[in-house]
């Protein structure tokens, strides 16, 4: 498993059985890392969020994930006024774009 901080490892241990139970019942779980901007994005980069939180979480849960920041069509040309929430217009645009990625991740 990728390295994770103590708090994250505890969260993974707590939620992993719930995720597994959902998957055993035929459910598909796909975690989506939403686009961000401003200080929120800066913090994610400085803290190496992808390496120390995102990857360990996906591995710990055995679930698929879509990091929208890795795809320009899912993370650029969007209005993100509160650093982690899309404007109404961007919500529609982003929602239309993410569908094919969700289908592929299933």
Secondary structure, DSSP 8 states (H G I E B T S, - for coil): -----HHHHHHHHHHHHHHHHHHHTT---EEEE----HHHHHHHHHTTHIIIIIHHHHHHHT-EEEEGGG-HHHHSS---TTSSS--HHHHHHHHHHHHHHHHHH-
